Amino acid sequence: MNKELLLVSVCCLSYNHRPYIKDCLEGFVKQQCNFQFEVLIHDDASTDGTSDIIREYQKKYPNIIKPIIQTENQYQKGVAVNWVYNFPRAKGKYIALCEGDDYWIDPLKLQKQVDYMENNPECSVCFHAAKCYRADSPSNYHIRRPKNIPKDNKFGIVDIIAGGGGFMTTNSMVMKKEYLEIEKPLWMNEAPVGDLPLALFLGVKGEIGYIDEVMSVYRMFSSNHSWTSLMLDRSKEKKHFQQIIEMWKKFDIWTEFKYHSNVKKKIHFNTKNYFKKRLKQTLKIIFKR
């Protein structure tokens, strides 16, 4: 492969990730590839010094680290940051994702995934297993990988529908950029999360390749983690649940009900789990009194 060819654009979102950003950046710059790659970092007006660390790495690796440092938080304005600021400036054939509080642990990650994508053009995205742990307890971890892995290591859209947001970690994904250059469906814009809609969107476009190797770390419940604050606020959790159900319904319409039975099962599963959790929370409150 041509070492001068820029094949991958790594898109990274950061906001107040000072305790974690160095791990993330080191995971990028230590990648060993027979092609060029760029790291497009969008710092969303951090106030804890995250942007200073990013600038340090930019000076040290000017041909790789290419940041946008915001002075006003774009996420709070409802901006889909990657779609607005990172994807349009990406020069690579492929897009890789990793947020500022996660990191990669295999220096050959990009090489392995690009090789896979080049050898399997029918795939729209490739992902791998990941180590997941709470930010405050790294020794207590689990490995996130699909339960039933096909012999050919390829999944389809019905697997993503069934697996939902936990099917693959965002920092394990490498996808074809060509699918991110077309107009984004309205149901994706209205979804309360970004990773699941993206996975669904890509799953409709092609097959999903899988490499059964642990090549990244996903930190759960890190500081400033939007999912953490959401799960600790019951009113926000209810709104999130309602928006997710609405997303599934609009996805069903967008795909012309091709996967209706699968979507229907998923809505039932989400609804059952939500009310089961709410009942458990209510009983805890009652018996504490």
Summary of the structure (lengths in Angstrom):
residues: 289
radius of gyration: 19.1
end to end distance: 66.8
largest distance: 67.9
contacts: 912
relative contact order: 0.13
helix: 45%
strand: 23%
